[in-house]
Amino acid sequence: MEGRAQTRFNSEDTPLFEIVFQRIQKSQEGSISFSDYMELVLYHPEHGYYASPEQRKVGRKGDFFTSVSVGPMFGFLLAQQIVAEWHSRLDEKSPLVIVEQGAHDGQLAADITAALHEHPRIDCTLLTYRIVDPRAETRAFLENRFSDSPVRIEIVSTLKEAAAGQGIFLCNELLDAFSVDRIVYSRGEWKEQAVARVDDRPAWTERTLPPSLEPFCEALGSDFPEGYTTEICPGLPHWIQEASGLFESGLWWIIDYGFEAEDYFSPHRKTGTLRCYRNHTATEDPFAFPGETDITAHVNFTHLREFGEAAGLKWLQYTDQHHFLIHAARDWLLSREGKPSEGESAQQLRQFQTLTHPGLMGQQFKVAELGKNVS
Ligand SMILES: C[S@@+](CC[C@H](N)C(=O)[O-])C[C@H]1O[C@@H](n2cnc3c(N)ncnc32)[C@H](O)[C@@H]1O
C-alpha cells in the first residue's frame, strides 16, 4: 500500500474523484479494479487525461516525449518501410489501407502521408490512411486537421469500420496507454490490488482475485517474493482479436516500450512497471493529479504474441526500434552518402540518431511485427 502522506493532490481534483467515489460506492466490494480507475482518469470524456487532443500532452510542452514528437523522421522512415513492403511482401497492384490507432493529434499520420505523397514509387490513388479513434471530439479534431490532405485520410470510430482487403496496421505507444489491473503476491497467493476510498482519497486495497485474472496468475506460478507487484492488461486479448480481423492480408506493427514475459516478471522488477508522467516528471503515484497525469504500464510482448497467434496472426519478428528503423532507412542512408550534413539534413540526422541510438530510443522501444497471408 502506498502511504497517503506521500500523495500530493491537486485542488482541482474534485470532479474526477467524485466520479471515482460514485463508482466505488456502487460496487459490491467497496472497491474498483485499478483498470476501472485508470479508464476513468485517462478516458473520462470530460475530465480524463486524454479527453482532448488539443491540449498538448506529448512533446516538449507536454508531459512526455514519444518517437513522433522527436520530429518528422519517425513517420518518414515508417513510410519508407510501408513502400518497401507494398512492393515486396504485399501486392503492389492492389489498393493499400494503412490503419493507425492511438493517433492522438494525428502528427504521425501527417508525417507518414507527407512522405508517401513525395515518394517517387507510390501511386497515391491506391492508398488510404485510416485513423481509428472512439472519441467523437478527437474524430472531429482530426477530420478538421486532414480536410485537405493530398493523401486520402479517413477517420473512423472502430477497428471494424477500418477493415480492408490489404493493409498495414500500425500503432505507436497505444498499448502502454491501455488500462491495466494490478496484482500482488501476498502471504503465499496472488491478490488483486484494487482502489478503495480511504479518508476521502483513492488508495490501494488488497482483495481476492476476480475469476478473470485467475488464469493469468495460474500461469505466473508462485515463485515470487512477498509483496511482488506487477500488472496485467485485461483488454489485450480482445483488442488483438479485433485488430486481427482488419485485413485479409497484411502486416501489423506494434511499437512500444515493454519486455518479454521472462524480463517482465523477473524477480528484480518487484514493483511492476506502472509509471505516471506529469510535466516530464515520472512518479509511481497514480492517485495524484488525476486527469493531469499520464498513467502507463510496459507492454508484455509475450502476451501479445500468445494472443496474436491465438487470433490467427503469424508472429513475424520481435526486434527493437534501432534495428527496425535502421533497416527501414537503408535507401535514405545510401542516398545521403558523401553529402554534407547541413541545415535540414543535419536536423534529420539528429532525429535519426535520437530514434535509433541504443542509449536513447533505439533499445527502449520494441517493434512486434505480425502478419497474415504475406510471403
Ligand atoms: C501515449 S499516447 C501516444 C500518442 C501517439 N501515438 C504518439 O506516439 O505520440 C496514447 C494514445 O492512445 C490513445 N488511445 C488509447 N486507447 C485508444 C483506443 N482504444 N483507440 C484509439 N486511441 C486510443 C490515447 O487517447 C492517446 O492519444
The ligand as a Tripos MOL2 file, in Angstrom:
@<TRIPOS>MOLECULE
LIG
   27    29     1     0     0
SMALL
NO_CHARGES

@<TRIPOS>ATOM
      1 C1          0.8580    7.6260  -25.2450 C.3       1 LIG1
      2 S1         -0.2710    8.3470  -26.3730 S.3       1 LIG1
      3 C2          0.6200    8.1110  -27.8990 C.3       1 LIG1
      4 C3          0.2540    9.1090  -28.9580 C.3       1 LIG1
      5 C4          0.9600    8.9640  -30.3190 C.3       1 LIG1
      6 N1          0.7110    7.6610  -30.9240 N.3       1 LIG1
      7 C5          2.4350    9.2030  -30.2030 C.2       1 LIG1
      8 O1          3.2090    8.2440  -30.3370 O.co2     1 LIG1
      9 O2          2.8300   10.3550  -29.9780 O.co2     1 LIG1
     10 C6         -1.5430    7.1080  -26.4410 C.3       1 LIG1
     11 C7         -2.7250    7.4830  -27.2920 C.3       1 LIG1
     12 O3         -3.5550    6.3290  -27.4860 O.3       1 LIG1
     13 C8         -4.9080    6.7600  -27.4440 C.3       1 LIG1
     14 N2         -5.7790    5.5990  -27.2000 N.ar      1 LIG1
     15 C9         -5.9060    4.8450  -26.0970 C.ar      1 LIG1
     16 N3         -6.8250    3.8720  -26.2740 N.ar      1 LIG1
     17 C10        -7.2850    4.0070  -27.5440 C.ar      1 LIG1
     18 C11        -8.2340    3.3020  -28.3440 C.ar      1 LIG1
     19 N4         -8.8780    2.2420  -27.8700 N.pl3     1 LIG1
     20 N5         -8.4410    3.7220  -29.6020 N.ar      1 LIG1
     21 C12        -7.7740    4.7700  -30.1110 C.ar      1 LIG1
     22 N6         -6.8730    5.5020  -29.4050 N.ar      1 LIG1
     23 C13        -6.6270    5.1210  -28.1400 C.ar      1 LIG1
     24 C14        -4.9010    7.8050  -26.3510 C.3       1 LIG1
     25 O4         -6.0340    8.6310  -26.4050 O.3       1 LIG1
     26 C15        -3.6090    8.5540  -26.6850 C.3       1 LIG1
     27 O5         -3.8580    9.5700  -27.6240 O.3       1 LIG1
@<TRIPOS>BOND
     1     1     2 1
     2     2     3 1
     3     2    10 1
     4     3     4 1
     5     4     5 1
     6     5     6 1
     7     5     7 1
     8     7     8 2
     9     7     9 1
    10    10    11 1
    11    11    12 1
    12    11    26 1
    13    12    13 1
    14    13    14 1
    15    13    24 1
    16    14    15 ar
    17    14    23 ar
    18    15    16 ar
    19    16    17 ar
    20    17    18 ar
    21    17    23 ar
    22    18    19 1
    23    18    20 ar
    24    20    21 ar
    25    21    22 ar
    26    22    23 ar
    27    24    25 1
    28    24    26 1
    29    26    27 1
@<TRIPOS>SUBSTRUCTURE
     1 LIG1         1 GROUP 0 **** ****
